[in-house]
Amino acid sequence: LELPFPGDNPLVVAMKILQGVVQPLSKQYSAELRSLCGALLCPTVQHRISAEEVSQLPWVRRVQRHEEVKPLSDEMETLKISLGSIEFERFMMAQLTARQDAVNLG
C-alpha cells in the first residue's frame, strides 16, 4: 500500500488533499476494498461514505459476523510500536484483504 496523499512536507500533503486527487488502489486488492477506499477519500463531504454506511456494507457485516473485534494482543501492540502507526495500518490492511479474499474463495 502507498499513502493516498504522498508528499515531502505537510504543505504538499495538504495541497493534494484539497485537490482530492487520489491514485486508486491496485487491482491486487478486492473490488470491494478499492471501492470503499475511494468512497472514504471522496473530497465532497456530501458524497463521502459515513462510518454508519461502512458498517452496513454486506462484506463488512460478513467479516464482522466471522470475527469479533478484540483488543490488540501484547504481541500486536509490540508490532505496532516497532513498525509505527502507518506501517502497522498497512500491515493490518494486507491481513484484512487476505482474509476477505479467503472468504470470497470459500
N, CA, C and O atoms as a printed pandas DataFrame, in Angstrom:
     atom_number atom_name residue_name chain_id  residue_number  x_coord  y_coord  z_coord
0              1         N          LEU        A               1    0.836   -1.197    0.000
1              2        CA          LEU        A               1    0.000    0.000    0.000
2              3         C          LEU        A               1    0.867    1.242    0.000
3              4         O          LEU        A               1    1.987    1.241    0.510
4              5         N          GLU        A               2    0.335    2.287   -0.573
5              6        CA          GLU        A               2    1.005    3.578   -0.557
6              7         C          GLU        A               2    0.073    4.589    0.076
7              8         O          GLU        A               2   -1.144    4.401    0.090
8              9         N          LEU        A               3    0.641    5.655    0.598
9             10        CA          LEU        A               3   -0.182    6.713    1.174
10            11         C          LEU        A               3   -1.041    7.336    0.083
11            12         O          LEU        A               3   -0.576    7.501   -1.045
12            13         N          PRO        A               4   -2.294    7.686    0.397
13            14        CA          PRO        A               4   -3.153    8.274   -0.634
14            15         C          PRO        A               4   -2.708    9.673   -1.046
15            16         O          PRO        A               4   -2.973   10.108   -2.166
16            17         N          PHE        A               5   -2.034   10.375   -0.144
17            18        CA          PHE        A               5   -1.584   11.736   -0.429
18            19         C          PHE        A               5   -0.108   11.861   -0.056
19            20         O          PHE        A               5    0.216   12.478    0.959
20            21         N          PRO        A               6    0.792   11.289   -0.855
21            22        CA          PRO        A               6    2.210   11.356   -0.508
22            23         C          PRO        A               6    2.764   12.761   -0.693
23            24         O          PRO        A               6    2.290   13.524   -1.535
24            25         N          GLY        A               7    3.758   13.084    0.094
25            26        CA          GLY        A               7    4.404   14.380   -0.040
26            27         C          GLY        A               7    5.598   14.476    0.874
27            28         O          GLY        A               7    5.698   13.766    1.874
28            29         N          ASP        A               8    6.506   15.368    0.515
29            30        CA          ASP        A               8    7.724   15.545    1.301
30            31         C          ASP        A               8    7.531   16.422    2.526
31            32         O          ASP        A               8    8.350   16.409    3.445
32            33         N          ASN        A               9    6.434   17.192    2.535
33            34        CA          ASN        A               9    6.190   18.060    3.685
34            35         C          ASN        A               9    4.682   18.261    3.850
35            36         O          ASN        A               9    3.918   17.969    2.930
36            37         N          PRO        A              10    4.250   18.755    5.003
37            38        CA          PRO        A              10    2.810   18.899    5.263
38            39         C          PRO        A              10    2.074   19.785    4.258
39            40         O          PRO        A              10    0.901   19.543    3.975
40            41         N          LEU        A              11    2.737   20.801    3.717
41            42        CA          LEU        A              11    2.079   21.681    2.751
42            43         C          LEU        A              11    1.743   20.922    1.463
43            44         O          LEU        A              11    0.650   21.078    0.918
44            45         N          VAL        A              12    2.668   20.113    0.983
45            46        CA          VAL        A              12    2.430   19.315   -0.223
46            47         C          VAL        A              12    1.275   18.349    0.022
47            48         O          VAL        A              12    0.397   18.199   -0.827
48            49         N          VAL        A              13    1.277   17.698    1.179
49            50        CA          VAL        A              13    0.205   16.756    1.519
50            51         C          VAL        A              13   -1.136   17.485    1.580
51            52         O          VAL        A              13   -2.133   17.004    1.043
52            53         N          ALA        A              14   -1.157   18.644    2.236
53            54        CA          ALA        A              14   -2.398   19.421    2.348
54            55         C          ALA        A              14   -2.927   19.829    0.978
55            56         O          ALA        A              14   -4.134   19.774    0.741
56            57         N          MET        A              15   -2.047   20.233    0.081
57            58        CA          MET        A              15   -2.470   20.626   -1.265
58            59         C          MET        A              15   -3.075   19.437   -2.007
59            60         O          MET        A              15   -4.075   19.584   -2.710
60            61         N          LYS        A              16   -2.474   18.269   -1.852
61            62        CA          LYS        A              16   -3.000   17.085   -2.521
62            63         C          LYS        A              16   -4.366   16.705   -1.957
63            64         O          LYS        A              16   -5.255   16.284   -2.697
64            65         N          ILE        A              17   -4.525   16.854   -0.652
65            66        CA          ILE        A              17   -5.827   16.575   -0.034
66            67         C          ILE        A              17   -6.872   17.532   -0.583
67            68         O          ILE        A              17   -7.967   17.106   -0.952
68            69         N          LEU        A              18   -6.550   18.820   -0.643
69            70        CA          LEU        A              18   -7.503   19.813   -1.152
70            71         C          LEU        A              18   -7.846   19.578   -2.615
71            72         O          LEU        A              18   -8.980   19.813   -3.033
72            73         N          GLN        A              19   -6.882   19.118   -3.393
73            74        CA          GLN        A              19   -7.143   18.828   -4.806
74            75         C          GLN        A              19   -7.996   17.571   -4.959
75            76         O          GLN        A              19   -8.697   17.404   -5.958
76            77         N          GLY        A              20   -7.931   16.700   -3.972
77            78        CA          GLY        A              20   -8.768   15.500   -3.993
78            79         C          GLY        A              20   -8.381   14.463   -5.029
79            80         O          GLY        A              20   -9.201   13.625   -5.405
80            81         N          VAL        A              21   -7.154   14.509   -5.489
81            82        CA          VAL        A              21   -6.698   13.543   -6.483
82            83         C          VAL        A              21   -6.040   12.379   -5.753
83            84         O          VAL        A              21   -5.028   12.544   -5.072
84            85         N          VAL        A              22   -6.631   11.207   -5.908
85            86        CA          VAL        A              22   -6.132   10.011   -5.231
86            87         C          VAL        A              22   -5.895    8.928   -6.266
87            88         O          VAL        A              22   -6.747    8.675   -7.118
88            89         N          GLN        A              23   -4.749    8.296   -6.191
89            90        CA          GLN        A              23   -4.485    7.154   -7.053
90            91         C          GLN        A              23   -5.285    5.972   -6.524
91            92         O          GLN        A              23   -5.229    5.690   -5.327
92            93         N          PRO        A              24   -6.022    5.278   -7.373
93            94        CA          PRO        A              24   -6.791    4.125   -6.892
94            95         C          PRO        A              24   -5.859    3.005   -6.430
95            96         O          PRO        A              24   -4.712    2.909   -6.868
96            97         N          LEU        A              25   -6.372    2.168   -5.542
97            98        CA          LEU        A              25   -5.613    1.001   -5.102
98            99         C          LEU        A              25   -5.390    0.074   -6.290
99           100         O          LEU        A              25   -6.186    0.042   -7.229
100          101         N          SER        A              26   -4.306   -0.672   -6.234
101          102        CA          SER        A              26   -4.023   -1.597   -7.327
102          103         C          SER        A              26   -5.046   -2.734   -7.330
103          104         O          SER        A              26   -5.741   -2.971   -6.342
104          105         N          LYS        A              27   -5.118   -3.413   -8.439
105          106        CA          LYS        A              27   -6.098   -4.489   -8.606
106          107         C          LYS        A              27   -5.762   -5.723   -7.779
107          108         O          LYS        A              27   -6.518   -6.694   -7.788
108          109         N          GLN        A              28   -4.646   -5.700   -7.069
109          110        CA          GLN        A              28   -4.337   -6.826   -6.187
110          111         C          GLN        A              28   -5.295   -6.856   -5.002
111          112         O          GLN        A              28   -5.423   -7.881   -4.332
112          113         N          TYR        A              29   -5.974   -5.730   -4.739
113          114        CA          TYR        A              29   -6.952   -5.650   -3.661
114          115         C          TYR        A              29   -8.349   -5.892   -4.229
115          116         O          TYR        A              29   -8.607   -5.641   -5.406
116          117         N          SER        A              30   -9.233   -6.378   -3.384
117          118        CA          SER        A              30  -10.587   -6.701   -3.847
118          119         C          SER        A              30  -11.306   -5.451   -4.349
119          120         O          SER        A              30  -10.998   -4.329   -3.945
120          121         N          ALA        A              31  -12.259   -5.671   -5.229
121          122        CA          ALA        A              31  -13.053   -4.562   -5.763
122          123         C          ALA        A              31  -13.782   -3.844   -4.629
123          124         O          ALA        A              31  -13.919   -2.621   -4.646
124          125         N          GLU        A              32  -14.247   -4.612   -3.647
125          126        CA          GLU        A              32  -14.954   -4.006   -2.506
126          127         C          GLU        A              32  -14.048   -3.055   -1.733
127          128         O          GLU        A              32  -14.450   -1.945   -1.383
128          129         N          LEU        A              33  -12.812   -3.503   -1.470
129          130        CA          LEU        A              33  -11.879   -2.673   -0.722
130          131         C          LEU        A              33  -11.489   -1.438   -1.518
131          132         O          LEU        A              33  -11.401   -0.342   -0.963
132          133         N          ARG        A              34  -11.256   -1.607   -2.816
133          134        CA          ARG        A              34  -10.916   -0.451   -3.662
134          135         C          ARG        A              34  -12.048    0.559   -3.679
135          136         O          ARG        A              34  -11.814    1.764   -3.591
136          137         N          SER        A              35  -13.278    0.069   -3.793
137          138        CA          SER        A              35  -14.441    0.952   -3.795
138          139         C          SER        A              35  -14.595    1.671   -2.462
139          140         O          SER        A              35  -14.879    2.868   -2.423
140          141         N          LEU        A              36  -14.407    0.935   -1.370
141          142        CA          LEU        A              36  -14.526    1.536   -0.041
142          143         C          LEU        A              36  -13.489    2.635    0.157
143          144         O          LEU        A              36  -13.820    3.718    0.639
144          145         N          CYS        A              37  -12.245    2.368   -0.210
145          146        CA          CYS        A              37  -11.199    3.387   -0.052
146          147         C          CYS        A              37  -11.526    4.640   -0.857
147          148         O          CYS        A              37  -11.334    5.759   -0.380
148          149         N          GLY        A              38  -12.017    4.449   -2.070
149          150        CA          GLY        A              38  -12.412    5.598   -2.884
150          151         C          GLY        A              38  -13.536    6.386   -2.236
151          152         O          GLY        A              38  -13.530    7.616   -2.251
152          153         N          ALA        A              39  -14.506    5.670   -1.666
153          154        CA          ALA        A              39  -15.646    6.333   -1.016
154          155         C          ALA        A              39  -15.222    7.057    0.258
155          156         O          ALA        A              39  -15.762    8.115    0.581
156          157         N          LEU        A              40  -14.256    6.489    0.982
157          158        CA          LEU        A              40  -13.772    7.129    2.209
158          159         C          LEU        A              40  -12.966    8.385    1.915
159          160         O          LEU        A              40  -12.944    9.313    2.723
160          161         N          LEU        A              41  -12.307    8.418    0.768
161          162        CA          LEU        A              41  -11.454    9.553    0.419
162          163         C          LEU        A              41  -12.132   10.533   -0.537
163          164         O          LEU        A              41  -11.469   11.402   -1.103
164          165         N          CYS        A              42  -13.426   10.403   -0.718
165          166        CA          CYS        A              42  -14.160   11.301   -1.605
166          167         C          CYS        A              42  -14.035   12.741   -1.106
167          168         O          CYS        A              42  -14.336   13.008    0.057
168          169         N          PRO        A              43  -13.596   13.677   -1.957
169          170        CA          PRO        A              43  -13.400   15.051   -1.500
170          171         C          PRO        A              43  -14.699   15.797   -1.177
171          172         O          PRO        A              43  -14.679   16.766   -0.419
172          173         N          THR        A              44  -15.813   15.359   -1.738
173          174        CA          THR        A              44  -17.098   16.017   -1.477
174          175         C          THR        A              44  -17.752   15.375   -0.258
175          176         O          THR        A              44  -18.129   14.204   -0.283
176          177         N          VAL        A              45  -17.878   16.154    0.800
177          178        CA          VAL        A              45  -18.389   15.620    2.062
178          179         C          VAL        A              45  -19.751   14.962    1.894
179          180         O          VAL        A              45  -20.008   13.911    2.481
180          181         N          GLN        A              46  -20.617   15.566    1.106
181          182        CA          GLN        A              46  -21.965   15.032    0.915
182          183         C          GLN        A              46  -21.954   13.651    0.256
183          184         O          GLN        A              46  -22.878   12.863    0.453
184          185         N          HIS        A              47  -20.917   13.359   -0.522
185          186        CA          HIS        A              47  -20.827   12.078   -1.224
186          187         C          HIS        A              47  -19.926   11.074   -0.514
187          188         O          HIS        A              47  -19.871    9.907   -0.901
188          189         N          ARG        A              48  -19.216   11.525    0.530
189          190        CA          ARG        A              48  -18.295   10.645    1.252
190          191         C          ARG        A              48  -19.083    9.663    2.108
191          192         O          ARG        A              48  -20.075   10.039    2.733
192          193         N          ILE        A              49  -18.655    8.431    2.139
193          194        CA          ILE        A              49  -19.334    7.407    2.924
194          195         C          ILE        A              49  -19.107    7.647    4.422
195          196         O          ILE        A              49  -18.017    8.039    4.841
196          197         N          SER        A              50  -20.132    7.411    5.203
197          198        CA          SER        A              50  -20.034    7.609    6.660
198          199         C          SER        A              50  -19.644    6.303    7.340
199          200         O          SER        A              50  -19.711    5.234    6.732
200          201         N          ALA        A              51  -19.243    6.392    8.579
201          202        CA          ALA        A              51  -18.909    5.191    9.348
202          203         C          ALA        A              51  -20.120    4.274    9.457
203          204         O          ALA        A              51  -19.983    3.053    9.388
204          205         N          GLU        A              52  -21.292    4.849    9.625
205          206        CA          GLU        A              52  -22.524    4.058    9.698
206          207         C          GLU        A              52  -22.748    3.293    8.394
207          208         O          GLU        A              52  -23.099    2.114    8.413
208          209         N          GLU        A              53  -22.543    3.969    7.263
209          210        CA          GLU        A              53  -22.713    3.313    5.970
210          211         C          GLU        A              53  -21.679    2.200    5.773
211          212         O          GLU        A              53  -21.991    1.143    5.223
212          213         N          VAL        A              54  -20.457    2.446    6.223
213          214        CA          VAL        A              54  -19.422    1.410    6.128
214          215         C          VAL        A              54  -19.846    0.182    6.917
215          216         O          VAL        A              54  -19.714   -0.945    6.441
216          217         N          SER        A              55  -20.358    0.402    8.127
217          218        CA          SER        A              55  -20.742   -0.729    8.983
218          219         C          SER        A              55  -21.900   -1.532    8.396
219          220         O          SER        A              55  -22.119   -2.676    8.797
220          221         N          GLN        A              56  -22.645   -0.953    7.453
221          222        CA          GLN        A              56  -23.780   -1.647    6.845
222          223         C          GLN        A              56  -23.435   -2.333    5.522
223          224         O          GLN        A              56  -24.279   -3.018    4.945
224          225         N          LEU        A              57  -22.222   -2.157    5.044
225          226        CA          LEU        A              57  -21.834   -2.816    3.793
226          227         C          LEU        A              57  -21.881   -4.329    3.989
227          228         O          LEU        A              57  -21.392   -4.837    4.999
228          229         N          PRO        A              58  -22.465   -5.050    3.036
229          230        CA          PRO        A              58  -22.614   -6.505    3.207
230          231         C          PRO        A              58  -21.306   -7.233    3.507
231          232         O          PRO        A              58  -21.270   -8.115    4.365
232          233         N          TRP        A              59  -20.230   -6.870    2.804
233          234        CA          TRP        A              59  -18.972   -7.591    3.037
234          235         C          TRP        A              59  -18.361   -7.244    4.373
235          236         O          TRP        A              59  -17.676   -8.079    4.964
236          237         N          VAL        A              60  -18.586   -6.038    4.871
237          238        CA          VAL        A              60  -18.103   -5.663    6.210
238          239         C          VAL        A              60  -18.892   -6.440    7.255
239          240         O          VAL        A              60  -18.323   -6.948    8.221
240          241         N          ARG        A              61  -20.192   -6.530    7.061
241          242        CA          ARG        A              61  -21.033   -7.279    8.002
242          243         C          ARG        A              61  -20.654   -8.766    8.027
243          244         O          ARG        A              61  -20.677   -9.395    9.085
244          245         N          ARG        A              62  -20.305   -9.327    6.855
245          246        CA          ARG        A              62  -19.875  -10.732    6.819
246          247         C          ARG        A              62  -18.614  -10.933    7.646
247          248         O          ARG        A              62  -18.512  -11.890    8.414
248          249         N          VAL        A              63  -17.659  -10.031    7.485
249          250        CA          VAL        A              63  -16.414  -10.128    8.243
250          251         C          VAL        A              63  -16.699   -9.946    9.729
251          252         O          VAL        A              63  -16.126  -10.653   10.559
252          253         N          GLN        A              64  -17.574   -9.010   10.072
253          254        CA          GLN        A              64  -17.908   -8.785   11.475
254          255         C          GLN        A              64  -18.542  -10.023   12.095
255          256         O          GLN        A              64  -18.269  -10.341   13.252
256          257         N          ARG        A              65  -19.379  -10.722   11.349
257          258        CA          ARG        A              65  -20.016  -11.938   11.869
258          259         C          ARG        A              65  -18.994  -13.034   12.108
259          260         O          ARG        A              65  -19.138  -13.831   13.035
260          261         N          HIS        A              66  -17.958  -13.077   11.271
261          262        CA          HIS        A              66  -16.962  -14.132   11.395
262          263         C          HIS        A              66  -15.948  -13.868   12.496
263          264         O          HIS        A              66  -15.379  -14.801   13.064
264          265         N          GLU        A              67  -15.730  -12.625   12.789
265          266        CA          GLU        A              67  -14.711  -12.304   13.776
266          267         C          GLU        A              67  -15.171  -11.187   14.692
267          268         O          GLU        A              67  -15.602  -10.121   14.252
268          269         N          GLU        A              68  -15.068  -11.462   15.947
269          270        CA          GLU        A              68  -15.367  -10.451   16.952
270          271         C          GLU        A              68  -14.128   -9.584   17.123
271          272         O          GLU        A              68  -13.014  -10.102   17.207
272          273         N          VAL        A              69  -14.313   -8.273   17.176
273          274        CA          VAL        A              69  -13.192   -7.365   17.343
274          275         C          VAL        A              69  -12.695   -7.469   18.782
275          276         O          VAL        A              69  -13.466   -7.364   19.736
276          277         N          LYS        A              70  -11.401   -7.676   18.910
277          278        CA          LYS        A              70  -10.793   -7.827   20.233
278          279         C          LYS        A              70   -9.683   -6.795   20.373
279          280         O          LYS        A              70   -9.152   -6.310   19.374
280          281         N          PRO        A              71   -9.336   -6.463   21.602
281          282        CA          PRO        A              71   -8.192   -5.559   21.781
282          283         C          PRO        A              71   -6.916   -6.206   21.246
283          284         O          PRO        A              71   -6.826   -7.430   21.152
284          285         N          LEU        A              72   -5.949   -5.390   20.903
285          286        CA          LEU        A              72   -4.686   -5.916   20.399
286          287         C          LEU        A              72   -3.983   -6.735   21.474
287          288         O          LEU        A              72   -3.962   -6.360   22.647
288          289         N          SER        A              73   -3.418   -7.838   21.063
289          290        CA          SER        A              73   -2.614   -8.647   21.985
290          291         C          SER        A              73   -1.319   -7.897   22.287
291          292         O          SER        A              73   -0.986   -6.917   21.622
292          293         N          ASP        A              74   -0.605   -8.366   23.288
293          294        CA          ASP        A              74    0.680   -7.749   23.622
294          295         C          ASP        A              74    1.637   -7.806   22.432
295          296         O          ASP        A              74    2.381   -6.862   22.169
296          297         N          GLU        A              75    1.601   -8.947   21.710
297          298        CA          GLU        A              75    2.483   -9.091   20.552
298          299         C          GLU        A              75    2.133   -8.070   19.469
299          300         O          GLU        A              75    3.025   -7.487   18.853
300          301         N          MET        A              76    0.835   -7.854   19.235
301          302        CA          MET        A              76    0.417   -6.888   18.216
302          303         C          MET        A              76    0.736   -5.462   18.654
303          304         O          MET        A              76    1.123   -4.634   17.829
304          305         N          GLU        A              77    0.579   -5.172   19.931
305          306        CA          GLU        A              77    0.958   -3.839   20.434
306          307         C          GLU        A              77    2.446   -3.599   20.212
307          308         O          GLU        A              77    2.853   -2.510   19.807
308          309         N          THR        A              78    3.257   -4.623   20.480
309          310        CA          THR        A              78    4.697   -4.508   20.265
310          311         C          THR        A              78    5.001   -4.280   18.794
311          312         O          THR        A              78    5.845   -3.453   18.449
312          313         N          LEU        A              79    4.307   -5.020   17.923
313          314        CA          LEU        A              79    4.484   -4.845   16.487
314          315         C          LEU        A              79    4.091   -3.429   16.065
315          316         O          LEU        A              79    4.791   -2.800   15.271
316          317         N          LYS        A              80    2.984   -2.933   16.590
317          318        CA          LYS        A              80    2.526   -1.579   16.261
318          319         C          LYS        A              80    3.569   -0.544   16.663
319          320         O          LYS        A              80    3.848    0.390   15.911
320          321         N          ILE        A              81    4.140   -0.711   17.841
321          322        CA          ILE        A              81    5.154    0.231   18.319
322          323         C          ILE        A              81    6.406    0.150   17.452
323          324         O          ILE        A              81    6.983    1.176   17.089
324          325         N          SER        A              82    6.826   -1.075   17.119
325          326        CA          SER        A              82    8.064   -1.223   16.346
326          327         C          SER        A              82    7.904   -0.761   14.896
327          328         O          SER        A              82    8.841   -0.204   14.323
328          329         N          LEU        A              83    6.726   -0.983   14.292
329          330        CA          LEU        A              83    6.505   -0.573   12.905
330          331         C          LEU        A              83    6.158    0.903   12.770
331          332         O          LEU        A              83    6.498    1.539   11.772
332          333         N          GLY        A              84    5.490    1.436   13.762
333          334        CA          GLY        A              84    4.932    2.775   13.640
334          335         C          GLY        A              84    3.502    2.660   13.131
335          336         O          GLY        A              84    3.137    1.654   12.523
336          337         N          SER        A              85    2.706    3.670   13.373
337          338        CA          SER        A              85    1.275    3.612   13.072
338          339         C          SER        A              85    0.960    3.359   11.608
339          340         O          SER        A              85    0.112    2.522   11.298
340          341         N          ILE        A              86    1.622    4.061   10.707
341          342        CA          ILE        A              86    1.289    3.944    9.286
342          343         C          ILE        A              86    1.642    2.556    8.763
343          344         O          ILE        A              86    0.831    1.930    8.080
344          345         N          GLU        A              87    2.841    2.067    9.074
345          346        CA          GLU        A              87    3.240    0.736    8.606
346          347         C          GLU        A              87    2.382   -0.348    9.243
347          348         O          GLU        A              87    2.067   -1.351    8.604
348          349         N          PHE        A              88    2.003   -0.146   10.509
349          350        CA          PHE        A              88    1.137   -1.123   11.168
350          351         C          PHE        A              88   -0.221   -1.166   10.467
351          352         O          PHE        A              88   -0.767   -2.247   10.246
352          353         N          GLU        A              89   -0.768   -0.005   10.116
353          354        CA          GLU        A              89   -2.051    0.040    9.403
354          355         C          GLU        A              89   -1.926   -0.644    8.042
355          356         O          GLU        A              89   -2.843   -1.352    7.625
356          357         N          ARG        A              90   -0.821   -0.447    7.352
357          358        CA          ARG        A              90   -0.599   -1.128    6.067
358          359         C          ARG        A              90   -0.582   -2.638    6.267
359          360         O          ARG        A              90   -1.192   -3.384    5.502
360          361         N          PHE        A              91    0.120   -3.076    7.299
361          362        CA          PHE        A              91    0.191   -4.498    7.606
362          363         C          PHE        A              91   -1.203   -5.050    7.886
363          364         O          PHE        A              91   -1.570   -6.105    7.369
364          365         N          MET        A              92   -1.975   -4.345    8.699
365          366        CA          MET        A              92   -3.314   -4.808    9.065
366          367         C          MET        A              92   -4.246   -4.814    7.850
367          368         O          MET        A              92   -5.058   -5.728    7.703
368          369         N          MET        A              93   -4.139   -3.808    6.983
369          370        CA          MET        A              93   -4.970   -3.787    5.775
370          371         C          MET        A              93   -4.638   -4.980    4.881
371          372         O          MET        A              93   -5.539   -5.574    4.289
372          373         N          ALA        A              94   -3.366   -5.334    4.778
373          374        CA          ALA        A              94   -2.980   -6.502    3.983
374          375         C          ALA        A              94   -3.581   -7.766    4.586
375          376         O          ALA        A              94   -4.028   -8.652    3.858
376          377         N          GLN        A              95   -3.593   -7.852    5.915
377          378        CA          GLN        A              95   -4.178   -9.012    6.577
378          379         C          GLN        A              95   -5.682   -9.082    6.319
379          380         O          GLN        A              95   -6.219  -10.154    6.037
380          381         N          LEU        A              96   -6.358   -7.939    6.416
381          382        CA          LEU        A              96   -7.801   -7.909    6.171
382          383         C          LEU        A              96   -8.134   -8.270    4.730
383          384         O          LEU        A              96   -9.104   -8.980    4.467
384          385         N          THR        A              97   -7.332   -7.782    3.810
385          386        CA          THR        A              97   -7.551   -8.098    2.405
386          387         C          THR        A              97   -7.383   -9.594    2.167
387          388         O          THR        A              97   -8.174  -10.208    1.452
388          389         N          ALA        A              98   -6.361  -10.170    2.764
389          390        CA          ALA        A              98   -6.131  -11.616    2.611
390          391         C          ALA        A              98   -7.302  -12.402    3.177
391          392         O          ALA        A              98   -7.726  -13.391    2.580
392          393         N          ARG        A              99   -7.826  -11.983    4.308
393          394        CA          ARG        A              99   -8.968  -12.671    4.901
394          395         C          ARG        A              99  -10.202  -12.516    4.024
395          396         O          ARG        A              99  -10.957  -13.470    3.835
396          397         N          GLN        A             100  -10.407  -11.323    3.492
397          398        CA          GLN        A             100  -11.576  -11.090    2.633
398          399         C          GLN        A             100  -11.471  -11.959    1.376
399          400         O          GLN        A             100  -12.464  -12.528    0.924
400          401         N          ASP        A             101  -10.264  -12.055    0.819
401          402        CA          ASP        A             101  -10.073  -12.906   -0.351
402          403         C          ASP        A             101  -10.373  -14.363   -0.007
403          404         O          ASP        A             101  -10.969  -15.080   -0.811
404          405         N          ALA        A             102   -9.967  -14.801    1.178
405          406        CA          ALA        A             102  -10.236  -16.175    1.610
406          407         C          ALA        A             102  -11.740  -16.415    1.768
407          408         O          ALA        A             102  -12.244  -17.478    1.408
408          409         N          VAL        A             103  -12.452  -15.422    2.306
409          410        CA          VAL        A             103  -13.908  -15.527    2.446
410          411         C          VAL        A             103  -14.561  -15.609    1.079
411          412         O          VAL        A             103  -15.486  -16.395    0.872
412          413         N          ASN        A             104  -14.079  -14.794    0.142
413          414        CA          ASN        A             104  -14.645  -14.797   -1.217
414          415         C          ASN        A             104  -14.412  -16.132   -1.922
415          416         O          ASN        A             104  -15.250  -16.583   -2.703
416          417         N          LEU        A             105  -13.272  -16.759   -1.643
417          418        CA          LEU        A             105  -12.959  -18.046   -2.269
418          419         C          LEU        A             105  -13.728  -19.195   -1.610
419          420         O          LEU        A             105  -14.036  -20.202   -2.246
420          421         N          GLY        A             106  -14.031  -19.016   -0.308
421          422        CA          GLY        A             106  -14.701  -20.086    0.452
422          423         C          GLY        A             106  -16.139  -20.078    0.248
423          424         O          GLY        A             106  -16.847  -20.910    0.814
